[in-house]
């Protein structure tokens, strides 16, 4: 549900992604705990963003490298590592062309990141290439039919079809198996993250000012349609009001894998 953009680094620099990433801490905790970090293991966090997963792995004693296509996000991750007193190697690079040797890592992870690569097959092949035989893979991705598709449907209703390939495909076990199953023995764990806020309006403001995809899509609408989308989106979240807060379910898939031996 992302808009077409020839400059992905520019896209991810266009909003305060770190503000959104911090709300997704339960997803990052779930992924890292499932991968069970061990001291001295070589970790790669692909599409690291502002380093949420990489920093968690390093805190557990792993030797972590984080890579992302957006220099501005890498700079935030580097500052955060310094502030936390952690040694993490952060680099700018493309998930479709990872600058590492074959079988360089014991663990390869990506939290809601690698599925945004334009060429899924190429990115999947790179994840497999850099993971050693017997190594572990962990990915999180939105599941089809969740809040993200609700948003895309609302945008389409108000006159702006979303462009670009679907990014929910990796949330379907059949598709993920097609991309990754030859190289990894896979497990699929459907999960739910509860997105919280003081109100539907509070969540709308967060997404439209901080999430690059949401921000660009909303700004592409003419004012009347934007106002209608705003109303419908706030109403959607207010369905999930629980006393003084809104707690809306967002379905995602945790994909775990073990690298097959050649």
N, C-alpha and C positions, 0 to 999 in steps of 0.2 A: 504493500500500500504506500510505497514511497513514490514521490514524483520523479519523473525522469530528470537526471542530472548528470552532465558529462564530467563534473568535477566532484567526486565523492568527498574529498577532503574539505572542499569549500562547503558542501552541504552540512557536514557534521560540525563545522565551525560556526554555522549560522545561528545556533541557539546555545543556551547554557545547558548542554547535555549533562553535565555533572549533577545538576539539580535533580534531573530525572533519575539518573543512575543511583543516587543515594536513596531514593525511595524504593529501589529494587533490591535492597540489601538482603531480604529473605531468600531471593532467588540465588544470589551469589553465595550465601551461606550454604544453601542446599547443594549447589554444584560442588563446592570445595569439599564439603563433608563427604559427599558421595565418592569423590575421587581419593579421599583418605591420604592427604599429603604425608610424606615421610621425609625426615631430615636427609639432605644430600641429594634428593631426587632432582633430575633436570626437568623443569617445567617450561612449557611454552603456552602463553595466553594469547590467542589470536583474536584480533579486533579488540584489544584490551580496553579501549576507551580511556577512561581516567584511572584505570588500574585496579578496579575493585577486586577482581578475581586474583590477579597477580599478587597484590599485596597480602591477601589472605593466605595464598600459598607460601609466600616468603615468611610470613609470621609463623607458619608451622615448620619452618626450617628448610623448605625446598630451595633449590637454586633456580630462580625464576627469570625468564625473559618474557617481556610483554611487547607485542608489536601491534601497531595501528597505522592506518593510512592517513590520519589527521594529525599534523604536527602540534596543533593547539591542545589537543587532548593528551598527547604524549607529554607535553610540558607540564600539564596539571598532574599527571601520574608521577612524573619525576619529583615534583615538589612535594607531593604527598608522601612518597617513599622517604625523602629526606626528613620530613617532619616526624615520621613514625620511626626513624632510625633503622630503616630496612634497606638492605642491599638488593636492588632489583635492576636488571638491565632493560631499559625501555628503548625501543627503536621505532623509526618510521618505516613502514613497508606495507606491501600489498599481500593479502591472504592468498591471492592467486599466483604469487611468485615469491614464496618464502625464501629468504637469503640464508638458508641453513643446509648443512650436509644431510644426507640420508641418515635416518635412524639416530638423529641427534638428541632426542628427548624421550624421557620415560613417561611423561604425561603431556598430553596436548588438550587444551581446554578452549572453549569460546562461549561466553555468556551473551546470548542474543546479539551476536555479531557476525559470524562467518556467513550466515545465510543471506546477508546483504550483498555479498560478492555477486557481480553480474553473471559470472560463469560458475554455476554451482559445481559442475563436474570437475572443473579445474581446481577449484578451492578444495573440494573433497580429496582429490588426488594429492594435493600438497599436504593436507593433514596426515594422510596415510604415509607419505614419503618421509616425513621428518620424525615419525613416531617409531620407536624401535620395536622389533618383534616382541610380543608379550607386554608391551606398553599399554597405557590406558588413555582412553578418549572420553571427554565429557563435553556435551553441548547442551545449551538450553535455547529454545526457540518457541515462539508463539504457536499455539495450536489453531487450526482453522475453526472458524465459527465463534471465536471469542470476541472480546471487546474491540479488538483491532478491526475485525470485519464489520462489526456494528458501525464503527466510525466510517469505514469505506462506503458502506451502504448509505449512510446518511449523507455523505459528500455527494455520492452519485444522485441521490434523491433531489439534492439542491442544485443539480446542473453541472457538476464537475466530476467526470469519471476519472478515477485514479489511473495513472500510467505506470509503465514499467512492469516487469515480470512479478508474479506473486511471490511474496517472501514467506508465505505460510507453508510452502511445500515441504520443508524439512520437518514440520510438525506432523506430517503424515508418515506412519511407519513404512508404508510401501515405497514412498519416494525416497526417504532417508536410506532405506535398505538398498535401493537402486544406486544411490550415490556412494554409499559407504560399506555396504555389506560384503563386497568382495574382499576388502582389506581388513575389516573388523567384525568380530562377533559382537552383535549389538543387543542391548536391552533398552526397552522403552518404558518410561515411567511418567504417566500423565500426572501433572501437578496443577495446583491452583495458587496463584499469588493474589492476595487481597490488596487492591489499590485503595489507599485511604486518603482522606482529606476532610477539612472542616465542612465542605459543601461541594455540590456539583460545580459551582462557579469557581471554587478554589482549585479544583482539578483541571477545569478548562483553562484557567489562567496559567497554571504550571505547564500544561502541554503546549499551549499556543505561544508561550514565550521561551520555552526551554527545549522542547523536542523539535529537532530540525524538520522532520517529516511533517508533523502536525502543523508547525508554524508556516511552512511554505505552502502546504495545501490550503490552509485557511486563508492565507493572504492572496491566493490565486482567485478567490471568489469575489464577485462584485458585492457591494455592501448589503444589498437586500438579502441575497442568498447566504451571505456570511452570518447575518443576524438570525436567519431562520435556523441555520446549522447550530449556532451558538445556543439557541433556545432548546433545540432537540437534544443536543449533547448534555446540557445541564440537567434536563428532565430525565435523561437516561441514567445518570449517576444518582440523582435524587431517589430513584427507585430503591436504592440500596442504603438508604439512610438508616442508621442504627443509633438512635439517641442523638448525641451531639456530633457524631461523625458519620461520614459516608464510607462504607467498606464494600467495594465492588469487586467481584471475582474476575480475574483474568487468567484464562487457561493457557498453560504452557506445557511443553514436553521436555523432559530431561532424558537425553540420549547418552547412554554409557556404552563404551566399547572396549574390547581387548584386541590389540593388533595381532592379526594372524601371522604365523611363521610362514615364510616363503616355502 
